[in-house]
Amino acid sequence: MNEEISKRLEQIEANAAHLEHQVEQLNTVVIEQGRQLDQLKKLTQRQSTTLEAIESERIRDTSSKPPHYQ
């Protein structure tokens, strides 16, 4: 019986080590995805600002002025 308990304990320890390794890998992935998300947010904000500026310019250029303003 003691040998059976010893084998079960070894299996549990091996499983725990495997799970710890997986958690470390997942943590690395989550950190990298967080960095990528931050970069994408910044890029989206820059594109949004640029698009707003282009749209404002287009509206300003296509707006017809009343004759007395020309």
N, C-alpha and C positions, 0 to 999 in steps of 0.2 A: 504494500500500500504506500509506503514511503517513497518508493521509486516512481510510482504513478503520480503522486503529488509533485515530485521533483520535475517530472517531464511536463506536467501541466503548467507548473510555474515557469519553466523555461519557455514554453510556447507563449504564455501570457507576456513575458518579458520581450520576446521577439516581436510579438504583435504590437506592443507598446512602442518599441523602438521604431518599427515600421511606420506607425501612426505619427510619431513625433517628426519623422523625416518628411512625411506627406504634409503635415501642418507647416513645416518650415518652407517647403516648396510652394504651397498655396499662399503663404504670407508674402513670399517674394513676388509672386504673380500679382497679388492684390496691390502691393506697393507700386509695382510698375504700371499697372492699370490706372492707379491714382495719378501718377505722373502724366501719363498719356491723356487722361481726362482733363487735367489742368491745362495742358498744351492745347487741346482741342477747344476748351472754353475760351482761351486767349485768342486763338485763331478765329473762332466764330465771332467774338466781340469785335475784332479788327475788321472782319469782312462785313459785319453789320454796320459798323461806323462808316466804312467806305461806301457801302451801298446806299446808306442814307445821304451821304454827301453827293453821290452821283445823282440820286433821285431829286434832291433839292436843286441841283444845278440844272437838271433837265426841266423841272417845273419852272424855274426862273427863266430859262431860255425860251420855252414854248409859250409862256404867258404873253399875251398880246397887251400892249400898253395902249391906253386911250390916246386918241390923236393929239390932244392938248399936252401930252407928256413927251411927244417926239420932237 
